[in-house]
Amino acid sequence: MNRLSSIAAEAGKHVTPSPSEIANMGALARVLLSKTRKAARRFPETRGVLLGGSFAKGTWLRGNVDLDIFVKIDPSVTDEDFERIGLEVGALATRGYPRGKKFAQHPYTEATVEGVRVNIVPCYAVKKGQWKSAADRSPFHVEVVKNFRESMKTHVRLLKSFMSGVGVYGAEIQRRGFSGYVAEVLVMKQKNLEGVLRWFANYKPSREDRIFTLPDPVDDSRDLGTAVSGESLGKMVLAAREFLRRPELAFFRRMSGRAHPGMSGSVVAVVFSHRWLSEDTLWGELRKTTKHVVRHIEIHGFRVARSMAASNNSERSAILIIPEIRELPPIEQRVGPTVDRRKDVEAFIRSNAKESKLVWVDEDARVRLLRRRRHTRLFELLNDVAKGRSGPAGTSRELQAGMKKSASVLHGESLTRTASKERWLQNGIREITSDAVGTR
């Protein structure tokens, strides 16, 4: 047995659920299925209840399982009734347990029952290919994976554990990584863990217009790769190459790139409070806001090397930036249109009249000028952006409201002090100042 196989065999002992865990989960699943069926019978529009997710497929990891229960609803009902019935069945089935409403394409119920996260999700009772909602494919996914040989299911568990260890497992918007079903499809196509890792290590896009594509075996028109970010793909490719060069058990536990704590002094953070948002909504807004803030400050001349968002997934978040430039000279150059575009030239000169110091025409007949720079220090610009004083920056309305009230622009000692009290911020700083796995 070579070292790769030996490491995988050792990891397999830690990812496979124990017999007692399987028995306990089976008992809980039966109880919840019974409650959900009883609740569903109150609604004539329902067409059955099905156990789904990794537990039903037999690919769940030891100590890490969700129970997904799908409530099939007649496809003739309206969207409003579909959502209402799905939520009411979920509420009835999980009565007495902590629960809330989550959102995908349609809302569904998420509850915690005996320490296990339970999702009760509505889907339409449709034939294959006649999809009305994203969840409609899930029962068909279960049937595909349930037929895997046990050895393939072990390799799925290993792949999920590997992806988790290198930080790319999970399709939630915070991570935009590889879902459990994507891991299952990859093993189905590449046969085993080593096959998948070698496929990633030698990865080349199959399409010019998309970095990662993976057709859904249940629906060829659906590309599973659209939910995976280029960052997650890149991390997986580099980690696969590194593991194949140097197999270690740590890849199946927690494998981080080299941290550079000395780089923390280069980080600038906009830290703020905001009203509670669901995780999916929060991270969608954080990603959009971070992207627009970076674009806005780069328009003002400040180049950004790296940026990311961080949050406690509740009511505190931050935009983290490693800038290449923190301070700019007091004068900036603006390049205008060529002189043949009379109206554009006049508008360009007029809009800069108050600030311009010098106006001339270059060898390409293009008007140029020097003007007084409005912001010379990045910290001042970021503070104005956060407080809404720097013009439209494309920030989320929800997050902008929180920033206006509470934002602080921190760096150096002030950021270190704040991060020492808020673990989520400390973790974010560590992440933005760490190498990717496989780059050393």
Buried (B, 14 or more C-beta within 10 A) or exposed (E): EEEBEEBBEEBBEBBBBEEEBBEBBEEBBEEBBEBBBEBBEEBEBBBEBBBBBBBBBBBBBBEBBBBBBBBBBBBEBEEEBBBBBBBBBBBBBBEEEEBEEBEEEBBBBBBEBEEBBBBBBBBBBBEEEEBBBEBBBBBBBBEBBEEBEEEBBBBBBBBBBBBBBBBBBBBEBBBBBBBBBBBBBBBBEBEBBBBBBBBBBEBEEEEEEEBBBBBBBBBEEBBBBEBBBEBBBBBBBBBBBBBBEEBEBBBBEEBBBEBEEEBBEBBBBBBBEBEEBBBBBBBBBBBBBBBBBBEBBEEBBBEBEBBBBBBBBEBBBBBBBBBEEEEBEEEBEBEBBEEEBEEBBEEBBEEBEEBBEEBEEEEEEBBBBBBEBBBBEBBBBBBBBBBBEBEEBEBBEBBBBBBBEEBBBBBEEEBBEBBEEBEBBBEBBBBBBBEBBBEE
